[in-house]
Amino acid sequence: MEVNYFTFNPFQENTIILADKTKECIIIDPGCYETAEKEELIEFIEEQNLKPVRLINTHCHIDHVLGNKYMAEKYKLQIELHFLEIPYLRAVNEYGKQFGIFCESSPEPFAFLNEGDTIEFGNSQLSVIHAPGHSPGSLCFYSEKEKILIGGDVLFQYSIGRTDLPGGDYKTLIESIRKELFTLPDEVKVYPGHGPPTTIGFEKKNNPFLNN
């Protein structure tokens, strides 16, 4: 499995494309906002001869869904997310006005993902982990075989997701990380929604929010 990530929009969000040898891929959190960002993502997909088969949101804060409509229409995909994220998905337009950002309304979700579900594409599988706290329906996606975690805005290098946004709760987030993520092997590489990749083991030792 190959992980490709692109940093987009004013919030510096990481859009992730996962692909395997079959050339099937999934798009996670399309944050492409400017025309150039959309073109960059499409150009990569076409140059690599990839076939997008699923479009998934880890959660639905504005920076992670700005490209939902564009990518869904471009590749005839339907959105998948946790059902608790629907209110935030539907509030994106109003939220964007606070930042002077025009956001096209995202399509309504086609399917809901829950703890323990399996996401399949090509010859690959990801396990769905529900890790609330940053938002009620925050999801992470884990490949046990590849030792990879797509972490959304749950765990960052030296940090954690914000909990001062609607639906956030600090205690819940810390509990999610300790129970759902820190029980994974130390060598698991984490690709977060913002910033550089890290590992579970590194954050256990060095994250100031979690190493006490």
Summary of the structure (lengths in Angstrom):
residues: 212
radius of gyration: 15.9
end to end distance: 34.0
largest distance: 46.6
contacts: 745
relative contact order: 0.14
helix: 27%
strand: 29%
